[in-house]
Amino acid sequence: MKLVLANCSASLSELKRDPAAVLAAAGGAAVAILNHNEPTAYLVPADTYEWLLDRIEDADLA
């Protein structure tokens, strides 16, 4: 079993049924997307993703 690295999770079925509700329930945090109770992806808010890319770029320049 893989470790889930998010406080909020949703199944693929939940995400397909109502993606807006999944995002709202996460309250701006990352969401682990599960398939058969195994994490298959992480959904992060756009501003968090942009922040991560900036951090990676800063690390590459250092």
DSSP file (Angstrom, degrees, kcal/mol; ACC not computed):
  #  RESIDUE AA STRUCTURE BP1 BP2  ACC     N-H-->O    O-->H-N    N-H-->O    O-->H-N    TCO  KAPPA ALPHA  PHI   PSI    X-CA   Y-CA   Z-CA
    1    1 A M              0   0    0      0, 0.0     2,-0.2     0, 0.0    37,-0.1   0.000 360.0 360.0 360.0 134.4    0.0    0.0    0.0
    2    2 A K        -     0   0    0      1,-0.1     2,-0.3    37,-0.0     0, 0.0  -0.559 360.0-107.8 -85.3 148.5    1.3    3.4   -0.9
    3    3 A L        -     0   0    0     -2,-0.2     2,-0.6    35,-0.1    -1,-0.1  -0.568  26.8-133.0 -74.0 134.3    1.5    6.3    1.5
    4    4 A V        -     0   0    0     -2,-0.3     2,-0.3     1,-0.1    -1,-0.0  -0.825  15.0-163.0 -91.9 118.4   -1.1    9.1    0.8
    5    5 A L        +     0   0    0     -2,-0.6     2,-0.3    26,-0.0    -1,-0.1  -0.216  61.5  70.8 -99.4  42.6    0.7   12.4    1.0
    6    6 A A  S    S-     0   0    0     -2,-0.3    25,-0.1     1,-0.1    -2,-0.1  -0.987  71.5-135.5-151.9 150.7   -2.3   14.7    1.4
    7    7 A N  S    S+     0   0    0     -2,-0.3     2,-0.4    23,-0.2    24,-0.1   0.682  94.5  52.7 -79.7 -18.3   -4.8   15.4    4.2
    8    8 A C  E     +a   31   0A   0     22,-0.7    24,-2.8    18,-0.0     2,-0.3  -0.933  67.3 177.5-119.8 141.0   -7.7   15.2    1.7
    9    9 A S  E     -a   32   0A   0     -2,-0.4     2,-0.3    22,-0.2    24,-0.2  -0.967   8.0-176.5-140.6 158.6   -8.5   12.5   -0.7
   10   10 A A  E     -a   33   0A   0     22,-2.5    24,-2.9    -2,-0.3     2,-0.1  -0.989  26.3-116.7-150.5 149.0  -11.1   11.6   -3.3
   11   11 A S  E  >  -a   34   0A   0     -2,-0.3     4,-2.3    22,-0.2    24,-0.2  -0.413  32.2-110.5 -79.8 162.9  -11.8    8.6   -5.6
   12   12 A L  H  > S+     0   0    0     22,-1.7     4,-2.4     1,-0.2     5,-0.2   0.884 120.8  55.3 -58.6 -37.9  -11.7    8.9   -9.3
   13   13 A S  H  > S+     0   0    0      2,-0.2     4,-2.4     1,-0.2    -1,-0.2   0.916 107.5  47.8 -62.8 -43.7  -15.5    8.4   -9.3
   14   14 A E  H  > S+     0   0    0      1,-0.2     4,-2.5     2,-0.2    -1,-0.2   0.918 111.7  50.7 -62.2 -43.1  -16.0   11.3   -6.9
   15   15 A L  H  < S+     0   0    0     -4,-2.3    -2,-0.2     1,-0.2    -1,-0.2   0.903 112.8  45.7 -62.9 -41.6  -13.7   13.6   -9.0
   16   16 A K  H  < S+     0   0    0     -4,-2.4    -1,-0.2    -5,-0.2    -2,-0.2   0.893 113.7  50.0 -66.4 -39.9  -15.6   12.7  -12.2
   17   17 A R  H  < S-     0   0    0     -4,-2.4    -2,-0.2     1,-0.2    -1,-0.2   0.916 135.3  -4.1 -68.7 -44.8  -19.0   13.2  -10.5
   18   18 A D     X  +     0   0    0     -4,-2.5     4,-1.6    -5,-0.2     3,-0.4  -0.545  60.2 172.3-153.7  79.3  -18.4   16.6   -9.0
   19   19 A P  H  > S+     0   0    0      0, 0.0     4,-2.2     0, 0.0     5,-0.2   0.855  83.0  57.2 -60.5 -35.5  -14.9   18.1   -9.4
   20   20 A A  H  > S+     0   0    0      1,-0.2     4,-2.3     2,-0.2     5,-0.2   0.883 105.6  50.6 -63.6 -38.0  -15.9   21.4   -7.9
   21   21 A A  H  > S+     0   0    0     -3,-0.4     4,-2.5     2,-0.2    -1,-0.2   0.875 108.3  52.3 -67.8 -37.5  -17.1   19.8   -4.7
   22   22 A V  H  X S+     0   0    0     -4,-1.6     4,-1.4     2,-0.2    -2,-0.2   0.938 112.1  45.5 -62.8 -46.7  -13.8   17.9   -4.4
   23   23 A L  H  X>S+     0   0    0     -4,-2.2     4,-0.9     1,-0.2     5,-0.8   0.903 113.3  49.9 -63.7 -41.6  -11.9   21.2   -4.7
   24   24 A A  H ><5S+     0   0    0     -4,-2.3     3,-0.7     1,-0.2    -1,-0.2   0.900 108.1  52.9 -64.5 -41.1  -14.2   23.0   -2.3
   25   25 A A  H 3<5S+     0   0    0     -4,-2.5    -1,-0.2     1,-0.2    -2,-0.2   0.814 104.8  56.5 -65.2 -29.4  -13.9   20.2    0.3
   26   26 A A  H ><5S-     0   0    0     -4,-1.4     3,-1.2    -5,-0.2    -1,-0.2   0.726  95.1-145.9 -76.1 -21.2  -10.1   20.4    0.1
   27   27 A G  T <<5S-     0   0    0     -4,-0.9    -3,-0.1    -3,-0.7     3,-0.1   0.849  70.8 -44.0  60.7  36.3  -10.2   24.1    1.0
   28   28 A G  T 3 <S+     0   0    0     -5,-0.8    -1,-0.3     1,-0.3     2,-0.1   0.413 113.2 117.4  91.0  -2.1   -7.2   25.0   -1.1
   29   29 A A  S <  S-     0   0    0     -3,-1.2    -1,-0.3    -6,-0.2    -3,-0.1  -0.454  74.8 -83.3 -91.9 168.7   -5.0   22.1   -0.1
   30   30 A A        -     0   0    0     -2,-0.1   -22,-0.7    14,-0.1     2,-0.5  -0.397  40.6-147.3 -68.1 148.1   -3.7   19.2   -2.2
   31   31 A V  E     -aB   8  43A   0     12,-2.6    12,-3.0   -24,-0.1     2,-0.5  -0.981   6.0-139.0-120.9 127.6   -6.1   16.3   -2.9
   32   32 A A  E     -aB   9  42A   0    -24,-2.8   -22,-2.5    -2,-0.5     2,-0.6  -0.756  17.0-146.0 -82.3 125.6   -4.9   12.8   -3.3
   33   33 A I  E     -aB  10  41A   0      8,-3.2     7,-3.3    -2,-0.5     8,-1.3  -0.849  19.2-156.8 -95.7 121.3   -6.8   11.1   -6.2
   34   34 A L  E     -aB  11  39A   0    -24,-2.9   -22,-1.7    -2,-0.6     2,-0.4  -0.769  19.3-171.8-106.4 142.7   -7.3    7.4   -5.4
   35   35 A N  E >  S- B   0  38A   0      3,-2.7     3,-1.0    -2,-0.3   -24,-0.0  -0.972  87.7 -13.0-128.6 115.1   -8.0    4.5   -7.6
   36   36 A H  T 3  S-     0   0    0     -2,-0.4    -1,-0.1     1,-0.2   -25,-0.0   0.902 129.8 -57.4  55.2  44.1   -8.8    1.3   -5.7
   37   37 A N  T 3  S+     0   0    0      1,-0.2    -1,-0.2   -36,-0.0    -3,-0.0   0.645 116.8 113.1  63.1  19.2   -7.6    3.0   -2.5
   38   38 A E  E <  S-B   35   0A   0     -3,-1.0    -3,-2.7   -37,-0.1     2,-0.2  -0.973  75.2-112.0-116.8 134.2   -4.1    3.7   -4.0
   39   39 A P  E     +B   34   0A   0      0, 0.0    -5,-0.2     0, 0.0     3,-0.1  -0.474  40.1 166.8 -66.2 128.7   -3.0    7.2   -4.8
   40   40 A T  E     -     0   0A   0     -7,-3.3     2,-0.3     1,-0.4    -6,-0.2   0.572  63.9  -2.6-115.1 -18.4   -2.7    7.7   -8.6
   41   41 A A  E     -B   33   0A   0     -8,-1.3    -8,-3.2     2,-0.0     2,-0.4  -0.980  58.7-129.5-163.2 164.2   -2.4   11.5   -8.7
   42   42 A Y  E     -B   32   0A   0     -2,-0.3     2,-0.6   -10,-0.2   -10,-0.2  -0.995  15.1-152.1-124.4 133.3   -2.4   14.7   -6.7
   43   43 A L  E     -B   31   0A   0    -12,-3.0   -12,-2.6    -2,-0.4    -2,-0.0  -0.916  20.3-179.4-105.1 119.1   -4.5   17.6   -7.5
   44   44 A V        -     0   0    0     -2,-0.6   -14,-0.1   -14,-0.2   -15,-0.1  -0.904  33.5 -99.0-120.2 149.1   -3.0   20.9   -6.3
   45   45 A P     >  -     0   0    0      0, 0.0     4,-2.2     0, 0.0     3,-0.3  -0.270  36.6-114.0 -60.8 152.5   -4.4   24.5   -6.6
   46   46 A A  H  > S+     0   0    0      1,-0.2     4,-2.4     2,-0.2     5,-0.2   0.872 115.3  52.6 -58.7 -41.0   -2.9   26.5   -9.5
   47   47 A D  H  > S+     0   0    0      1,-0.2     4,-2.0     2,-0.2    -1,-0.2   0.864 109.1  50.1 -67.5 -33.4   -1.2   29.0   -7.2
   48   48 A T  H  > S+     0   0    0     -3,-0.3     4,-2.4     2,-0.2    -1,-0.2   0.904 110.4  50.1 -67.0 -41.8    0.5   26.2   -5.3
   49   49 A Y  H  X S+     0   0    0     -4,-2.2     4,-2.4     2,-0.2    -2,-0.2   0.918 110.8  49.0 -62.6 -44.1    1.7   24.6   -8.6
   50   50 A E  H  X S+     0   0    0     -4,-2.4     4,-2.2     1,-0.2    -1,-0.2   0.901 110.3  51.4 -62.6 -41.0    3.1   27.9   -9.7
   51   51 A W  H  X S+     0   0    0     -4,-2.0     4,-2.3     2,-0.2    -2,-0.2   0.917 109.4  50.5 -61.0 -44.4    4.9   28.4   -6.4
   52   52 A L  H  X S+     0   0    0     -4,-2.4     4,-2.3     1,-0.2    -2,-0.2   0.911 109.5  50.3 -61.1 -43.3    6.4   24.9   -6.7
   53   53 A L  H  X S+     0   0    0     -4,-2.4     4,-2.4     1,-0.2    -1,-0.2   0.899 109.7  51.0 -62.7 -40.2    7.6   25.7  -10.2
   54   54 A D  H  X S+     0   0    0     -4,-2.2     4,-2.6     2,-0.2    -1,-0.2   0.911 109.8  50.2 -61.3 -43.2    9.2   28.9   -9.0
   55   55 A R  H  X S+     0   0    0     -4,-2.3     4,-2.2     2,-0.2    -2,-0.2   0.900 110.7  49.1 -62.6 -41.7   11.0   27.0   -6.2
   56   56 A I  H  X S+     0   0    0     -4,-2.3     4,-2.1     2,-0.2    -1,-0.2   0.916 111.8  48.8 -64.2 -43.0   12.3   24.4   -8.6
   57   57 A E  H  X S+     0   0    0     -4,-2.4     4,-1.8     1,-0.2    -2,-0.2   0.910 110.4  51.0 -63.3 -42.4   13.6   27.2  -10.9
   58   58 A D  H  X S+     0   0    0     -4,-2.6     4,-1.3     1,-0.2    -1,-0.2   0.898 110.0  50.1 -61.6 -41.0   15.2   29.0   -8.0
   59   59 A A  H  < S+     0   0    0     -4,-2.2    -1,-0.2     1,-0.2    -2,-0.2   0.877 109.0  51.7 -65.6 -38.0   17.0   25.7   -6.9
   60   60 A D  H  < S+     0   0    0     -4,-2.1    -1,-0.2     1,-0.2    -2,-0.2   0.850 110.6  48.7 -66.6 -34.1   18.2   25.2  -10.5
   61   61 A L  H  <        0   0    0     -4,-1.8    -1,-0.2     1,-0.2    -2,-0.2   0.723 360.0 360.0 -78.3 -21.5   19.7   28.7  -10.6
   62   62 A A     <        0   0    0     -4,-1.3    -1,-0.2    -5,-0.2    -2,-0.2   0.485 360.0 360.0 -73.8 360.0   21.4   28.3   -7.2
